[in-house]
Amino acid sequence: MSELSPEVKQALTQTYGPVLALFTLKQVPQGGAPDFIKEQWLGVALPIREQSLAQLAIGAVQYFDFLSFNQMQNDDPVSVVGIEAVHALEEAEKFEAADFWLPYQAGLFIFRGYEGELVALED
């Protein structure tokens, strides 16, 4: 995948708000993916948009994990727009994980706050 087009970036901003922070995975995230795929998230900085930060204030969310086919609850959700998550993996040269997640890029990827570090972007 090449750089996201200006049109895609504009559509994401209109839908989810601007990127306000970065979330860098420091722990292997939970979920139904194979361990060797989940481990590739480590060190990847993911863009967090305004709508995701608002969700943090709400708290727990329930969602369906398409890989494990289980209803899950996350008490500390950090959501990332799927296409941007896959793009971040590619930018970090984590191509195996990017290929694995590509079919799911139309949704949101939900991590747990304790799995990484959230850093606000400066204006």
Residue pairs with C-beta under 8 A, 6 or more apart in sequence:
1 86
1 87
1 90
1 98
1 102
4 12
4 83
4 84
4 87
8 83
12 49
12 81
12 83
12 84
13 19
13 49
15 51
16 49
16 50
16 51
16 52
16 81
17 49
17 50
17 51
18 49
18 50
19 47
19 48
19 49
19 121
20 48
20 49
20 50
20 53
20 120
20 121
21 47
21 48
21 53
21 118
21 119
21 120
21 121
22 45
22 46
22 47
22 48
22 118
22 119
22 121
23 45
23 46
23 48
23 78
23 80
23 111
23 116
23 117
23 118
23 119
24 43
24 44
24 45
24 46
24 116
24 117
24 119
25 41
25 42
25 43
25 44
25 46
25 111
25 115
25 116
26 42
26 115
26 116
26 117
27 42
27 114
27 115
27 116
28 35
28 38
28 39
28 41
28 42
28 115
29 38
29 41
29 111
29 112
29 115
30 112
30 115
31 38
31 65
31 67
31 68
32 65
32 66
32 67
32 68
32 69
32 70
33 67
33 100
36 96
37 96
37 97
37 100
37 101
40 89
40 94
40 96
40 97
41 89
41 94
41 97
43 92
44 88
44 89
44 92
44 94
45 88
45 92
46 80
46 84
46 85
46 88
46 109
46 111
46 116
47 80
47 81
47 84
47 88
48 78
48 80
48 118
49 81
51 79
52 78
52 79
52 80
55 61
55 77
55 79
56 76
56 77
56 78
56 113
59 75
59 77
60 73
60 74
60 75
60 77
61 73
61 74
61 77
61 110
62 71
62 72
62 73
62 74
63 71
63 72
63 74
63 110
64 70
64 71
64 72
65 71
65 72
66 104
74 110
74 112
75 112
76 112
76 113
76 114
77 110
77 111
77 112
77 113
78 110
78 111
78 112
78 113
78 115
78 116
78 118
79 108
79 109
79 110
79 111
80 88
80 108
80 109
80 110
80 111
81 108
81 109
82 101
82 104
82 105
82 106
82 107
82 108
82 109
83 105
83 106
85 101
85 105
85 109
86 98
86 101
86 102
86 105
89 95
89 97
89 98
89 101
90 98
101 109
